[in-house]
């Protein structure tokens, strides 16, 4: 049970930075159609699948999380200690010391999954229909509450959660997007210009908010 809780915490609070590198001109990778080289994004990227050079059905999903305190290595260390039954209160307090001074504990997460159906009409126009579900969450613990947990009552005599909050929302989304490309769909990028247009219908299906003030 403790491992499950720590794994969930790692998913919610761990953050990682992935390096990116441009595709060199003249390389074999530059000959790959743009849609397959396009950097995957969880944020709104409605034109990624529309750039595919053929008709198809795409099922996709993913998640991302970030925070201002723990890295993946920190989270893995806590999980390891829990697996060894050696996680102590002092280890948790050490983790609290990673919260930047003067700041509270902040975290956010996003999940998505969906299906896409579409493809090209001729050499220069492509159209796609998508259906997605998204979930968003953000939370913060007031700096005063973190200070009390970390330093005890030496700096303040009264404990309260201050302006701590948590918000979660999930949505359903129906989208229709099109791309017009001066160069052929599926050709290497080069200096080709593309224009895109689309519309999305977004319906909230769940919302929760908690605030201590």
C-alpha positions as CSV (number, residue, x, y, z in Angstrom):
1,X,0.0,0.0,0.0
2,X,2.8,2.4,0.9
3,X,4.5,1.6,-2.4
4,X,1.3,2.4,-4.3
5,X,1.0,5.8,-2.5
6,X,4.6,6.7,-3.3
7,X,4.3,5.6,-6.9
8,X,1.3,7.9,-7.2
9,X,3.2,10.7,-5.5
10,X,6.1,10.2,-7.9
11,X,3.7,10.4,-10.9
12,X,2.2,13.6,-9.5
13,X,5.3,15.4,-8.2
14,X,8.2,14.2,-10.4
15,X,9.3,16.3,-13.3
16,X,11.8,15.7,-16.1
17,X,13.3,17.7,-18.8
18,X,13.9,16.0,-22.2
19,X,16.5,17.5,-24.5
20,X,15.5,18.3,-28.1
21,X,17.7,18.3,-31.2
22,X,16.9,19.8,-34.7
23,X,16.9,17.4,-37.6
24,X,20.0,18.1,-39.7
25,X,19.4,19.2,-43.3
26,X,20.1,16.4,-45.8
27,X,19.9,13.6,-43.2
28,X,17.7,10.6,-43.7
29,X,15.5,11.8,-40.8
30,X,14.7,14.9,-42.7
31,X,13.0,12.8,-45.4
32,X,10.5,11.4,-42.9
33,X,7.1,13.0,-43.2
34,X,6.6,15.9,-40.8
35,X,3.8,14.2,-38.8
36,X,6.1,11.4,-37.7
37,X,8.9,13.9,-36.6
38,X,6.6,16.4,-34.9
39,X,7.4,16.6,-31.2
40,X,4.6,14.9,-29.2
41,X,2.8,17.4,-26.9
42,X,0.2,16.9,-24.3
43,X,-0.9,20.5,-24.5
44,X,-3.1,21.5,-27.4
45,X,-1.6,20.2,-30.6
46,X,-4.6,19.5,-32.8
47,X,-2.7,19.4,-36.1
48,X,-0.2,16.7,-35.4
49,X,-2.2,13.8,-36.8
50,X,-3.7,15.9,-39.6
51,X,-0.2,16.0,-41.2
52,X,-0.1,12.2,-41.7
53,X,0.3,11.5,-45.4
54,X,-2.3,8.7,-45.6
55,X,-5.7,7.8,-44.2
56,X,-5.7,6.1,-40.8
57,X,-7.1,5.6,-37.3
58,X,-4.9,6.7,-34.4
59,X,-5.4,5.8,-30.8
60,X,-3.2,7.8,-28.4
61,X,-2.8,8.6,-24.7
62,X,-0.3,10.0,-22.3
63,X,0.3,12.0,-19.2
64,X,2.7,14.6,-17.8
65,X,3.3,15.9,-14.3
66,X,5.6,18.5,-12.7
67,X,6.4,20.1,-9.4
68,X,8.8,22.6,-7.8
69,X,10.3,20.1,-5.3
70,X,11.0,16.5,-6.2
71,X,12.9,15.1,-9.2
72,X,12.5,11.5,-10.5
73,X,15.7,10.5,-8.6
74,X,14.2,11.9,-5.3
75,X,11.0,10.0,-5.9
76,X,12.8,6.8,-6.7
77,X,14.9,7.1,-3.5
78,X,11.7,7.4,-1.4
79,X,10.2,4.4,-3.2
80,X,13.4,2.4,-2.6
81,X,13.3,3.3,1.1
82,X,9.7,2.3,1.3
83,X,10.5,-1.1,-0.3
84,X,13.2,-1.7,2.2
85,X,10.8,-0.8,5.1
86,X,13.3,1.9,6.1
87,X,11.4,5.1,5.3
88,X,11.6,7.3,8.3
89,X,9.9,10.5,9.3
90,X,13.2,12.2,8.9
91,X,13.3,11.2,5.2
92,X,10.0,12.9,4.7
93,X,11.3,16.0,6.5
94,X,14.4,15.9,4.2
95,X,12.1,15.9,1.2
96,X,10.3,19.0,2.6
97,X,13.6,20.7,2.8
98,X,13.7,20.5,-1.0
99,X,10.8,23.0,-1.3
100,X,12.4,26.3,-2.4
101,X,12.8,28.7,0.5
102,X,9.9,31.2,0.7
103,X,7.7,29.1,-1.6
104,X,5.0,26.5,-1.0
105,X,4.7,23.0,-2.5
106,X,3.2,23.3,-6.1
107,X,2.3,20.5,-8.5
108,X,0.3,20.0,-11.6
109,X,-0.6,17.1,-13.8
110,X,-2.4,16.4,-17.1
111,X,-3.7,13.2,-18.7
112,X,-5.3,12.6,-22.1
113,X,-6.5,9.8,-24.4
114,X,-8.4,9.8,-27.6
115,X,-8.9,8.6,-31.2
116,X,-8.3,10.3,-34.5
117,X,-9.6,9.4,-38.0
118,X,-8.5,11.3,-41.1
119,X,-6.3,11.7,-44.0
120,X,-5.4,13.6,-47.2
121,X,-7.7,14.7,-50.0
122,X,-5.4,15.0,-52.9
123,X,-1.8,16.2,-52.6
124,X,-2.3,19.5,-50.7
125,X,-5.3,19.2,-48.4
126,X,-5.9,17.0,-45.3
127,X,-8.8,16.7,-42.9
128,X,-9.2,14.9,-39.6
129,X,-11.8,14.2,-36.9
130,X,-10.8,13.6,-33.3
131,X,-12.5,12.6,-30.0
132,X,-10.5,13.1,-26.8
133,X,-10.8,13.0,-23.1
134,X,-8.6,15.2,-20.9
135,X,-7.9,15.5,-17.2
136,X,-6.1,18.4,-15.5
137,X,-5.1,18.9,-11.9
138,X,-3.2,21.5,-9.9
139,X,-2.5,21.9,-6.2
140,X,-0.4,24.1,-3.9
141,X,0.4,24.1,-0.2
142,X,0.9,27.5,1.4
143,X,4.5,28.5,2.2
144,X,3.5,29.1,5.8
145,X,2.3,25.5,6.2
146,X,5.4,24.1,4.6
147,X,7.6,26.2,7.0
148,X,5.7,25.0,10.0
149,X,6.1,21.3,8.9
150,X,9.8,21.9,8.2
151,X,10.9,24.1,11.0
152,X,8.3,23.4,13.7
153,X,6.9,26.3,15.8
154,X,10.1,28.1,16.2
155,X,9.2,30.7,13.6
156,X,5.5,30.8,14.0
157,X,3.2,29.8,16.8
158,X,0.0,29.0,14.9
159,X,-0.4,26.3,12.3
160,X,-2.9,26.7,9.4
161,X,-3.0,25.7,5.8
162,X,-3.1,29.3,4.6
163,X,-3.9,29.7,1.0
164,X,-3.6,26.1,0.0
165,X,-5.7,24.8,-2.8
166,X,-6.5,22.0,-5.2
167,X,-8.3,22.0,-8.5
168,X,-9.2,19.1,-10.9
169,X,-11.2,19.1,-14.1
170,X,-11.9,16.6,-16.8
171,X,-13.3,17.3,-20.3
172,X,-14.6,15.6,-23.4
173,X,-13.5,17.1,-26.7
174,X,-14.7,16.8,-30.3
175,X,-12.5,18.4,-33.0
176,X,-12.4,18.9,-36.7
177,X,-9.1,20.2,-38.2
178,X,-7.8,20.7,-41.7
179,X,-4.4,21.6,-43.2
180,X,-3.7,23.1,-46.6
181,X,-0.1,22.7,-47.7
182,X,1.7,24.4,-50.6
183,X,4.0,21.4,-50.9
184,X,2.7,17.9,-51.2
185,X,1.4,16.3,-48.0
186,X,4.1,13.9,-46.7
187,X,7.1,15.7,-48.3
188,X,10.1,16.8,-46.3
189,X,9.6,20.1,-44.6
190,X,12.0,22.4,-46.4
191,X,10.6,25.8,-46.9
192,X,7.0,24.6,-47.4
193,X,4.2,26.7,-46.0
194,X,1.2,25.1,-44.3
195,X,-2.1,26.7,-43.2
196,X,-4.4,25.1,-40.7
197,X,-7.9,25.7,-39.4
198,X,-10.2,23.9,-37.1
199,X,-12.8,23.9,-34.4
200,X,-13.2,22.0,-31.1
201,X,-16.3,21.5,-29.0
202,X,-15.2,21.0,-25.4
203,X,-17.6,19.8,-22.7
204,X,-16.6,19.7,-19.0
205,X,-17.7,16.4,-17.3
206,X,-16.1,16.8,-13.8
207,X,-14.9,19.7,-11.7
208,X,-13.6,19.8,-8.2
209,X,-12.0,22.7,-6.3
210,X,-10.9,23.1,-2.7
211,X,-9.5,26.2,-1.1
212,X,-8.5,26.7,2.6
213,X,-9.2,30.4,2.5
